[in-house]
Amino acid sequence: MRLDKYLKISRIIKRRTVANEACDAGRVFVNGKQARASYDVKAGDLLEITLGERTLKAEVLSVTEYARKEEAAGLYRVIEE
């Protein structure tokens, strides 16, 4: 699944366009490397997202095309906030 879509489905970022812009601005890293919105997310990837002064580090636990609000938090594990 594309990175921008994963960020939206998992509700880390509310809108896909905002996720796409964050990737384009170089504020999203996957496994320590700057990632594009088209990056293919896999279970086990480590995400680092900087929004404003806040940095979120999370591990991808699973990838699914659709998740309800209650299930979204189970798609990733926050390592450091």
PyMOL commands that set and color helices and strands:
alter all, ss='L'
color gray80, all
select helices_A, chain A and resi 3-9+16-24+69-75
alter helices_A, ss='H'
color red, helices_A
select strands_A, chain A and resi 28-30+33-34+46-51+54-60+76-80
alter strands_A, ss='S'
color yellow, strands_A
deselect
rebuild
show_as cartoon
